[in-house]
Amino acid sequence: MRNKKKYVMFDIDGTLIRPLAPEFAMGRFPYAIKKVFNKDINLDSSMWSKRFNGVGDREIFLGLLEGSGVSQEFLVSKLDSLGDAFDEYLTNASKERALYARIDHAHQLFMKVHNSRHHVLGTLTGNLGKSALWKLSHVGISTDQFCVSVFGHEADMRDDLAKLVIPKIETLYGETPDPRDIIFIGDTKHDIICARKIGARVIIVTTGWNIDKGELQRMKPDLLVDSLMDERVLQLLELKT
């Protein structure tokens, strides 16, 4: 009997990579908004932690531009320009310091999934496609390794990104997966909400920025771990230890 595929969807920030200079890196949002819309906005770590941590880039832009006169439709029409501005900011900023680093245990699991015949490696991230590519390249991971990709420019809300996963799998593989064979791996409550939206399973790792472990426990992910090489993760994914 053929083994059923498992579709393993990695988040990026806080899951596969960690910021080395969070406040410096988040400066890409004010920079892009100024460059594309000529609007000045303030964004600090307190606002990020309370409102935007784990939220998709389109939703962040909408929140930051609320009351500015920039409509949702106009924002969407400028996503390519915003992605270019992100790329420009991150490229220039990284000349002064490394902005992100790979999380070792996450990358070990990533490679196990990548090398498995019965697993499909994917990503679901709130990052715009261009900034996801930049960040992963910055830490030595190629987006070409992902077979199924859902990026933040594809929907306003992270929940709506989750709804794109099954249609993409159907298009790529010609089959409708059992939602329980889709496993989201992330670091915030938004990853749990996304998974539950489509009936998928979810593993949460505590490597995110300013996470509230108690809140994550109350939301009852399938697993809550401190390392993605935890034996329970490998067992749930049916990977060899």
C-alpha positions as CSV (number, residue, x, y, z in Angstrom):
1,M,0.0,0.0,0.0
2,R,1.3,3.4,-1.0
3,N,2.2,5.7,1.9
4,K,0.0,8.8,2.1
5,K,1.8,12.1,1.5
6,K,2.1,14.5,4.3
7,Y,2.2,18.2,3.4
8,V,4.4,20.0,5.9
9,M,3.9,23.8,5.8
10,F,6.7,25.8,7.5
11,D,6.2,29.4,8.7
12,I,9.4,31.4,8.2
13,D,9.9,34.2,10.9
14,G,10.4,32.7,14.4
15,T,10.1,29.2,13.0
16,L,12.9,28.7,10.4
17,I,14.8,31.9,11.0
18,R,15.2,34.4,13.9
19,P,15.8,38.1,13.7
20,L,19.2,39.3,15.0
21,A,18.1,43.0,15.0
22,P,14.3,43.0,15.2
23,E,13.7,46.7,15.4
24,F,16.2,47.3,12.6
25,A,14.5,44.8,10.4
26,M,11.0,46.1,11.0
27,G,12.2,49.4,9.7
28,R,11.3,48.0,6.2
29,F,7.7,48.9,6.8
30,P,8.1,52.7,7.4
31,Y,10.7,52.7,4.6
32,A,8.4,51.1,2.0
33,I,5.4,53.1,3.0
34,K,7.3,56.4,2.7
35,K,8.8,55.3,-0.7
36,V,5.6,54.0,-2.3
37,F,2.9,56.2,-0.7
38,N,4.9,59.2,0.7
39,K,3.4,58.6,4.1
40,D,5.3,58.9,7.4
41,I,4.3,56.2,10.0
42,N,5.7,55.2,13.3
43,L,6.4,51.5,14.2
44,D,8.1,50.4,17.4
45,S,8.7,47.0,19.0
46,S,5.8,47.5,21.5
47,M,3.3,48.1,18.7
48,W,4.7,45.1,16.8
49,S,4.5,42.8,19.8
50,K,1.0,43.8,20.7
51,R,-0.6,44.0,17.2
52,F,1.5,42.6,14.4
53,N,3.6,39.7,15.5
54,G,2.6,36.7,13.4
55,V,0.3,38.8,11.2
56,G,0.7,38.8,7.4
57,D,2.4,41.7,5.6
58,R,-0.7,42.9,3.8
59,E,-2.6,43.0,7.1
60,I,0.3,45.0,8.6
61,F,0.2,47.5,5.8
62,L,-3.5,47.9,6.1
63,G,-3.2,48.5,9.9
64,L,-0.3,51.0,9.5
65,L,-2.1,52.9,6.8
66,E,-5.5,53.0,8.5
67,G,-7.0,56.5,8.2
68,S,-4.3,57.6,5.7
69,G,-6.5,57.6,2.6
70,V,-4.7,54.6,1.0
71,S,-7.5,52.2,0.1
72,Q,-7.2,48.4,0.2
73,E,-7.4,48.2,-3.6
74,F,-4.7,50.8,-4.1
75,L,-2.5,49.0,-1.6
76,V,-2.9,45.7,-3.4
77,S,-2.0,47.4,-6.7
78,K,1.3,48.5,-5.2
79,L,2.4,45.2,-3.7
80,D,5.1,44.7,-6.3
81,S,6.5,48.2,-5.5
82,L,6.3,47.5,-1.8
83,G,8.2,44.2,-2.3
84,D,10.9,46.0,-4.2
85,A,11.2,48.6,-1.4
86,F,11.5,45.8,1.2
87,D,14.2,44.2,-0.9
88,E,16.1,47.5,-1.2
89,Y,15.8,48.3,2.5
90,L,16.9,44.8,3.6
91,T,19.8,44.7,1.1
92,N,21.1,48.0,2.3
93,A,20.5,47.2,6.0
94,S,22.3,43.9,5.7
95,K,25.5,45.7,4.6
96,E,25.9,46.9,8.2
97,R,24.9,43.7,10.0
98,A,23.4,40.3,9.6
99,L,19.6,40.7,10.1
100,Y,18.5,37.1,10.4
101,A,20.0,33.7,11.3
102,R,18.8,30.2,10.6
103,I,17.4,28.2,13.6
104,D,19.5,25.0,13.6
105,H,16.9,22.5,14.8
106,A,14.3,23.9,12.5
107,H,16.6,23.6,9.5
108,Q,17.4,20.0,10.5
109,L,13.7,19.1,10.4
110,F,13.3,21.1,7.2
111,M,16.0,18.9,5.6
112,K,14.5,15.7,6.9
113,V,11.1,16.6,5.3
114,H,12.9,17.7,2.1
115,N,14.7,14.4,1.8
116,S,11.7,12.2,2.6
117,R,9.9,10.4,-0.3
118,H,6.5,10.6,1.5
119,H,6.6,14.2,2.6
120,V,6.0,17.4,0.6
121,L,7.8,20.5,1.9
122,G,5.9,23.7,1.8
123,T,5.7,27.2,3.3
124,L,2.9,29.3,4.5
125,T,4.2,32.7,5.5
126,G,2.8,36.2,6.0
127,N,5.8,37.6,4.2
128,L,5.4,39.1,0.7
129,G,7.0,36.7,-1.7
130,K,10.0,39.0,-2.5
131,S,10.9,39.5,1.2
132,A,10.4,35.8,1.9
133,L,12.9,35.0,-0.9
134,W,15.3,37.7,0.5
135,K,15.2,36.4,4.1
136,L,15.6,32.8,3.2
137,S,18.5,33.6,0.8
138,H,20.1,35.7,3.5
139,V,20.3,32.6,5.8
140,G,21.2,30.1,2.9
141,I,17.8,28.5,2.2
142,S,16.4,28.5,-1.3
143,T,12.7,28.9,-1.8
144,D,13.1,26.4,-4.7
145,Q,13.1,23.7,-2.0
146,F,9.5,24.4,-1.3
147,C,7.0,22.4,-3.4
148,V,3.9,24.2,-2.1
149,S,4.2,27.9,-1.3
150,V,1.7,30.4,0.0
151,F,3.0,33.9,0.5
152,G,1.7,37.0,2.3
153,H,1.0,39.0,-0.9
154,E,-1.8,36.5,-1.9
155,A,-4.4,37.6,0.7
156,D,-5.0,40.3,3.3
157,M,-5.6,38.0,6.2
158,R,-3.5,35.1,7.3
159,D,-6.7,32.9,7.7
160,D,-7.3,33.5,4.0
161,L,-3.8,32.3,3.2
162,A,-4.6,29.0,4.9
163,K,-7.6,28.5,2.6
164,L,-5.2,28.6,-0.4
165,V,-3.3,25.5,0.7
166,I,-5.7,22.8,-0.4
167,P,-6.5,24.3,-3.8
168,K,-2.7,24.6,-4.5
169,I,-2.1,21.0,-3.5
170,E,-5.0,19.9,-5.8
171,T,-3.5,21.9,-8.7
172,L,0.0,20.6,-8.2
173,Y,-0.7,17.0,-7.3
174,G,-4.1,16.3,-8.7
175,E,-5.5,15.1,-5.4
176,T,-7.5,16.5,-2.5
177,P,-5.5,15.8,0.7
178,D,-7.1,14.8,3.9
179,P,-6.7,18.0,6.0
180,R,-5.1,15.9,8.8
181,D,-2.3,15.1,6.4
182,I,-1.4,18.8,6.3
183,I,0.7,19.9,9.2
184,F,1.5,23.6,9.8
185,I,4.6,24.4,11.7
186,G,4.8,27.9,13.3
187,D,5.5,29.9,16.4
188,T,2.5,32.1,17.1
189,K,-1.2,31.8,17.8
190,H,-1.9,32.8,14.2
191,D,-0.4,29.6,13.0
192,I,-2.8,27.7,15.2
193,I,-5.8,29.7,13.9
194,C,-4.7,29.1,10.3
195,A,-4.4,25.3,10.8
196,R,-7.7,25.0,12.5
197,K,-9.4,27.0,9.7
198,I,-8.8,24.1,7.3
199,G,-8.8,21.2,9.7
200,A,-5.0,20.7,9.5
201,R,-2.7,19.7,12.4
202,V,-0.3,22.2,13.9
203,I,3.1,22.1,15.7
204,I,4.1,25.2,17.6
205,V,7.7,25.9,18.5
206,T,8.7,28.4,21.2
207,T,11.5,30.0,19.2
208,G,9.4,33.0,18.2
209,W,9.9,36.6,19.3
210,N,8.1,37.6,22.6
211,I,5.9,34.6,22.6
212,D,3.3,33.9,25.4
213,K,3.7,30.2,26.0
214,G,0.7,30.1,28.3
215,E,-1.5,31.6,25.6
216,L,-0.2,29.0,23.1
217,Q,-0.9,26.2,25.5
218,R,-4.5,27.4,26.0
219,M,-5.1,27.3,22.2
220,K,-4.2,23.6,22.2
221,P,-1.9,23.0,19.2
222,D,-1.3,19.3,18.5
223,L,2.2,19.8,19.8
224,L,4.0,22.7,21.6
225,V,7.7,22.2,21.8
226,D,10.9,24.1,22.5
227,S,12.8,22.4,19.6
228,L,11.6,21.0,16.2
229,M,13.9,18.1,16.7
230,D,11.8,17.0,19.7
231,E,11.1,13.2,19.3
232,R,7.3,14.0,19.4
233,V,7.6,16.1,16.3
234,L,9.4,13.3,14.4
235,Q,6.7,10.8,15.6
236,L,3.8,13.0,14.6
237,L,5.4,13.6,11.2
238,E,6.2,9.9,10.9
239,L,9.9,10.7,10.2
240,K,12.7,8.4,11.3
241,T,14.5,9.6,14.4
